[in-house]
Amino acid sequence: MLLVEDDDLMRRSFTVALERYGYRMRAAADGLAGLELFREESFDLLILDVMLPGLDGIGLCRRVRETSLVPVLMMSARGDGLDVVAGLEAGADDYVVKPVDTYVLVARIRSLLRRATYPPAPGPERAAGEGAARSEREVLAFGDLTVDTGGLEVSVSGSPVALTPTELKLLLEFAAHPGIVLERQTLLRNVWEYGWDGDSRVVDLCVQRLRSKLGRDRIETVRGFGYKLRR
């Protein structure tokens, strides 16, 4: 796991704390050094501070997204500012606001790693209807959009679409409930695994990224309620 944080004390404390949880850590003090480490080594997850010297966390996230779908967790000292939106627009999967308790940080890390490793469980409506006979691999089609739920592959008009783990899990959640409006808080619980009411901006920005890759009209906004995938 790569941590990029310019505050020496915070970088050391996060590194020690996460190593105690069993994570193998590498750390960098600025964005350019973090980018160099990212290019030299393979990481399961990146933790990027927004305010970094040389190359800030948002710029670093954009550079990472040019070549990789690795999960990215942003850290911001201004949770109510533009940093959060800019980080999510750059391709981050989630964010935490500093100061952050270690147990909260670890919970977010575990959630991101689960998204990167395992497909989500089918929705309750589908599970009840199909029972144990449900195929492990199912190809769903919604117009020109095709979703292979077993192979975790997505294509539009026959062309493959690269999605981050969070984008993929969000799409699979929509695909399990086509035509059904899903509230933002429901998506936060099922996709981001928030056990409390989280910031719905992560949902809105991830939906925007999905629309840019799948087509603007594929996911419909139902004002005052949430989103639904058009059949």
Wavefront OBJ file of the C-alpha trace (Angstrom):
o trace
v 0.000 0.000 0.000
v 1.318 3.455 -0.888
v 0.790 6.473 1.389
v 1.635 9.928 0.049
v 1.557 12.513 2.849
v 3.817 15.545 3.278
v 3.387 15.952 7.048
v 6.257 13.960 8.588
v 4.509 13.170 11.874
v 1.259 12.151 10.213
v 3.067 10.057 7.582
v 5.006 8.167 10.253
v 2.000 7.675 12.523
v -0.233 6.397 9.709
v 2.519 4.083 8.468
v 3.130 2.571 11.912
v -0.587 2.235 12.663
v -1.392 0.528 9.352
v 1.601 -1.797 9.639
v 0.196 -2.916 13.002
v -2.942 -3.960 11.122
v -0.790 -6.113 8.866
v -0.473 -3.863 5.815
v 2.851 -3.579 4.040
v 3.468 0.123 3.648
v 5.509 2.379 1.390
v 5.429 6.127 1.923
v 6.372 9.279 0.046
v 6.515 12.906 1.183
v 5.443 14.607 -2.050
v 3.457 13.924 -5.180
v 6.358 13.458 -7.571
v 8.073 10.974 -5.263
v 4.762 9.166 -4.886
v 4.322 9.006 -8.650
v 7.824 7.583 -9.053
v 7.128 4.883 -6.450
v 3.810 4.058 -8.095
v 5.535 3.571 -11.444
v 8.299 1.430 -9.963
v 6.238 -0.891 -7.779
v 2.824 -2.572 -7.647
v 0.320 -1.502 -4.995
v -3.100 -2.761 -3.947
v -4.261 0.673 -2.807
v -3.115 4.296 -2.719
v -3.765 6.818 0.065
v -3.182 10.343 -1.208
v -3.272 13.592 0.709
v -4.793 16.421 -1.304
v -2.297 19.113 -0.337
v 1.111 17.908 -1.493
v 4.193 19.835 -2.653
v 5.333 19.534 -6.254
v 2.374 17.554 -7.538
v -0.768 17.709 -5.433
v -2.908 14.684 -4.630
v -5.544 15.529 -7.226
v -2.947 15.813 -9.973
v -1.307 12.615 -8.772
v -4.649 10.799 -8.847
v -5.200 11.940 -12.448
v -1.731 10.665 -13.432
v -2.449 7.322 -11.767
v -5.791 7.002 -13.571
v -4.046 7.385 -16.927
v -2.656 3.869 -16.552
v -4.249 2.157 -13.557
v -7.581 1.299 -11.917
v -5.997 0.742 -8.491
v -8.276 1.858 -5.606
v -7.511 5.407 -4.448
v -8.452 6.897 -1.079
v -8.045 10.666 -0.773
v -7.361 12.495 2.489
v -8.488 16.096 2.827
v -8.301 18.601 5.663
v -11.272 20.436 4.163
v -14.179 18.019 3.983
v -16.678 20.699 3.095
v -14.541 22.349 0.418
v -13.832 21.790 -3.240
v -11.040 19.324 -2.472
v -13.473 16.438 -2.020
v -15.287 17.059 -5.296
v -12.049 17.619 -7.208
v -10.527 14.422 -5.808
v -13.563 12.321 -6.725
v -13.730 13.886 -10.180
v -10.062 12.992 -10.668
v -10.933 9.338 -10.141
v -10.635 8.706 -6.398
v -12.894 5.980 -4.997
v -13.467 7.464 -1.559
v -12.149 10.092 0.838
v -11.622 10.760 4.527
v -11.372 14.082 6.320
v -8.350 14.742 8.526
v -7.882 14.312 11.406
v -9.112 10.745 11.008
v -9.161 7.950 13.585
v -7.160 4.887 12.624
v -10.172 2.570 12.915
v -12.118 4.739 10.440
v -9.194 4.761 8.021
v -8.809 0.980 8.293
v -12.547 0.474 7.730
v -12.400 2.523 4.526
v -9.296 0.646 3.377
v -10.920 -2.735 3.988
v -14.028 -1.669 2.099
v -11.968 -0.520 -0.895
v -9.940 -3.724 -0.940
v -13.104 -5.836 -0.828
v -14.476 -3.899 -3.795
v -11.265 -4.534 -5.695
v -11.334 -8.273 -4.991
v -14.903 -9.546 -4.811
v -18.058 -8.920 -6.825
v -21.072 -7.765 -4.808
v -23.771 -10.181 -3.765
v -26.930 -10.178 -5.904
v -29.764 -7.922 -4.818
v -32.417 -9.467 -2.560
v -35.059 -9.439 -5.286
v -32.831 -11.358 -7.696
v -31.536 -13.725 -5.035
v -35.032 -14.633 -3.889
v -36.255 -15.179 -7.442
v -33.367 -17.289 -8.657
v -32.336 -19.088 -5.452
v -29.561 -21.630 -5.525
v -29.984 -22.183 -9.263
v -28.614 -18.729 -10.052
v -25.804 -18.995 -12.554
v -22.374 -17.951 -11.365
v -21.916 -16.184 -14.662
v -24.632 -14.094 -16.204
v -24.442 -11.650 -19.104
v -26.932 -8.810 -18.837
v -27.792 -6.471 -21.706
v -29.279 -2.999 -21.447
v -29.419 -1.611 -24.959
v -25.837 -1.367 -26.181
v -24.521 -1.890 -22.641
v -23.439 -5.444 -21.740
v -22.471 -6.497 -18.207
v -20.847 -9.879 -17.544
v -21.517 -10.338 -13.831
v -19.266 -13.382 -13.489
v -16.364 -12.290 -15.635
v -16.727 -8.702 -14.348
v -16.485 -7.340 -17.860
v -18.392 -4.390 -19.277
v -18.765 -3.335 -22.888
v -20.623 -0.676 -24.845
v -21.474 -1.458 -28.471
v -19.062 -4.388 -28.277
v -16.117 -2.288 -27.059
v -14.733 -3.078 -23.592
v -15.008 -0.376 -20.935
v -12.425 -0.101 -18.155
v -14.010 0.670 -14.779
v -12.455 1.184 -11.373
v -13.530 -1.350 -8.705
v -15.935 1.194 -7.215
v -17.423 2.103 -10.590
v -17.849 -1.593 -11.376
v -19.532 -2.391 -8.069
v -21.867 0.588 -8.511
v -22.796 -0.578 -12.012
v -23.395 -4.125 -10.753
v -25.689 -2.731 -8.081
v -27.697 -0.906 -10.758
v -27.668 -3.968 -13.028
v -29.094 -6.123 -10.216
v -32.071 -3.725 -9.983
v -32.755 -2.469 -13.537
v -35.471 0.166 -13.753
v -35.651 0.486 -9.953
v -34.786 3.788 -8.306
v -31.923 3.360 -5.820
v -31.550 6.052 -3.179
v -28.145 7.562 -2.559
v -28.026 6.304 1.032
v -28.839 2.785 -0.192
v -25.941 2.979 -2.637
v -23.639 4.297 0.094
v -24.472 1.281 2.243
v -24.309 -1.349 -0.515
v -21.367 -0.056 -2.559
v -19.233 2.016 -0.175
v -20.312 -0.059 2.846
v -20.958 2.968 5.011
v -22.622 1.880 8.233
v -23.971 5.390 8.678
v -25.292 8.192 6.526
v -22.278 9.269 4.510
v -21.613 12.073 2.075
v -23.738 11.509 -1.039
v -21.210 13.411 -3.143
v -19.234 10.199 -3.566
v -22.301 8.645 -5.200
v -23.033 11.625 -7.442
v -19.448 11.909 -8.673
v -19.117 8.167 -9.298
v -22.375 8.209 -11.264
v -20.971 11.080 -13.335
v -17.855 9.031 -14.097
v -19.989 6.044 -15.083
v -22.051 8.214 -17.414
v -18.916 9.516 -19.099
v -17.894 5.913 -19.851
v -21.268 4.278 -20.566
v -23.267 7.118 -22.116
v -24.991 10.092 -20.563
v -28.510 8.625 -20.777
v -27.831 5.142 -19.416
v -28.253 6.104 -15.735
v -31.255 8.310 -15.074
v -31.538 10.833 -12.242
v -34.849 10.734 -10.389
v -34.901 14.087 -8.621
v -35.440 13.922 -4.905
v -34.911 10.151 -4.814
v -31.783 8.800 -6.502
v -30.748 7.010 -9.690
v -31.893 4.105 -11.841
v -30.438 2.120 -14.705
v -32.560 2.270 -17.822
v -33.540 -1.115 -19.138
l 1 2 3 4 5 6 7 8 9 10 11 12 13 14 15 16 17 18 19 20 21 22 23 24 25 26 27 28 29 30 31 32 33 34 35 36 37 38 39 40 41 42 43 44 45 46 47 48 49 50 51 52 53 54 55 56 57 58 59 60 61 62 63 64 65 66 67 68 69 70 71 72 73 74 75 76 77 78 79 80 81 82 83 84 85 86 87 88 89 90 91 92 93 94 95 96 97 98 99 100 101 102 103 104 105 106 107 108 109 110 111 112 113 114 115 116 117 118 119 120 121 122 123 124 125 126 127 128 129 130 131 132 133 134 135 136 137 138 139 140 141 142 143 144 145 146 147 148 149 150 151 152 153 154 155 156 157 158 159 160 161 162 163 164 165 166 167 168 169 170 171 172 173 174 175 176 177 178 179 180 181 182 183 184 185 186 187 188 189 190 191 192 193 194 195 196 197 198 199 200 201 202 203 204 205 206 207 208 209 210 211 212 213 214 215 216 217 218 219 220 221 222 223 224 225 226 227 228 229 230 231
